[in-house]
Amino acid sequence: MGKEKSEDKRRWGEKRYYSLDYYLKHTFGEKVYKITLNGGMTCPNRDGHIGRGGCIFCSAAGSGDFAGDAALSITEQLRKGKADLLSKRPVRSYIAYFQAFTNTYAPVPYLERIFTEALDDPEVKVLSIATRPDCLGDDVMELLSRLNRIRPVWVELGLQTIHPDTARYIRRGYELPVFEEAVKRLRAAGIPVIVHVILFLPGESREQMLGTIDYLNRAGIQGIKLQLLHVLRGTDLAREYGKAPFHVPDMEEYIELLGTCIARLNPETVIHRLTGDGPKDLLIAPAWTGAKRTVLNRLNQYLKENDIWQGKEYYG
Ligand code: SF4
């Protein structure tokens, strides 16, 4: 086991963790950039099918605050996203990321049309679809499996926590077995699963947060997005925070927890995100998360100072 640990420590280039950037460069031979898209869908947790208020932290844009304009076609959104990226650097490869709301919550012919429109662009190397585990019916799975044979399809699931009390508090609207079943079916179809986790949800202890990481190590997933809870203006969470402010960590507390999560995480799991990207004009707390580069630099320094790398504590 000691040998495996020292190999893990070396294998992600500059970083002490398996970053998405590293994965993409080694899989596609170059940097691949994400373009966030809006497929014009809603969410069953907002339209009354499951709930009306949505998840307690979710912004009016359905957690897609940086996604494209739904009034534009997918081709136009891609063109605009490319123009923005190309104005800063030369880019040839993209991930078409359907981010806003629930991106499998529509009739399958419509989904097929918008996903195919993205894949018609030869520079789109990956189709990444953010959705809920309870919105993956057989017909949707059949479509995703078919598209996955044309180009890689990733599915991103918003789990946030494994703990039932917190899941109820955030009004997630599904139980853990629904997530487990979705992961099983996606993996059977050969589709990589990326799971969103929110750290420092109100009332969760350190042990509970690490419990979610340990659970995901056993869940057979391929990627993880870790994010600190953001209190965004206009959300029910912001109203709760206004009435009775709950604990939000400072940067050092967050970095320390992230370091422990990274040490515990399966070294085969690709880390897609380590800190949030909340829209600055909506962000109420914690204000320091707006300085994303500072947070990542401090994290890398912390990992080095404490000789932490992904999987250090995974092998036990
Ligand atoms: S499932 Fe996603 S889009 Fe729907 S309310 Fe929750 S966070 Fe928002």
Residues whose N, C-alpha, C, O or C-beta is under 5 A from the ligand:
A	BS01	SF4	C43 N45 G54 C55 C58 G62 S63 F101 T102
